[in-house]
Amino acid sequence: MAALLEQINKVYFWDTDFNQLDETQSKRLIIERIMNYGNLHEIELIKAVYGMKEILSTLCNLNYIDAKTLNFISLMFHIPKSKFKCYTRKQLTRQPWSY
């Protein structure tokens, strides 16, 4: 199997020097970007490389996941949104218009 970085779209890493990425050291960034912007093929690639346990641990501990992606991840992996750090943090942060 070809290296993961050779098979994913470089566009997802617009703010990073793609050539400096390392599959092991940049694991959190790669998982985050693929889940936010990638297609199903790329999601399957990261599942094969990192394994479900590592991916779910990473996703549950991210500080931010946009609402659509969080809903997709929650449904795809059968995990309640309340298990995600980003969801519980959002619930704890009071917005000015919610008083």
N, C-alpha and C positions, 0 to 999 in steps of 0.2 A: 504494500500500500504506500502510495506517495505521501510525503510529509503533509501534515495538515495545512501549514501555511501556504503550500503550493496550490491548494485546492479551494481556498476561500477567497472571497472578493476583497481586494486591497482597499476599495473605496470605503469600507466600514471603519478604516483606521486613518481617516483624513488628517487627524491631529497628531499623529505619531509617525515616527520614522519606521515604516513597515519592515525594512531590512534589519532593524535592531530588535525586532520581536523574537522572543524565544518561546517555544511551545510550553515549556515548563514554567519559566519565570513569569511569563505574561498570561498565565492561565486565566486569571480572573478577568482581565481585559478582553481576552478572546471569547470567553464564555458570554460575558455581558454583551459584547457587540454582536455576536452571532445570534443570540436570543432576541436582541432588539431589532436587528436589521436583516438577518440572514434568512435563507429559504429553508425548506424542509430537508433538502439534501445536505446542507451545511450543518443543520441541527443533528442529523444522523452522523455526520463526520465527527462532531465534537463528542457525541455519545460514545462512539467507538474509541476515540482517543482517551478521553478523560473518565468515562464511566458515569453511570447515573448518580451514584452516591456523591461523587465530587461535584458534579454539575448542580445537583439539588442543594448541596451545602453552600456552594458559592452563590447561587441565586437567592437563597433564603437569607443570606447575610449582606446582600447589596443594600446600600443606603437609598438608592433610587432605581425604580423601574417604572416606565410610563404606564398609565392605567390600562391601555389596550394590551400591552405586552404582559403585564401582570395577570390580566384576565386569561390570556392565551396560555401562559405557563401554568396557572392554577388549574385550568381545565385539562390541559395536555398531560400533566403529571399527577392529577388527582390530589392536589395539595390545597388545603384551605388557605385563603388569602391571609388569614390571621397568623400563619406560620412564617410570613415574610417580614423581615425587619423593616423594609420600606413601607409596608402597609401599616404596621403598628406605629411607626414614627409619624406617619401622615395623620393617623387618628389622634395622636397626642398633641400635634401642633395645631393650635387654634388659629383660624383664619380671621382677619378683621371683620369680614362680613358675616361671621357665624355667631356673633354675640346675641 
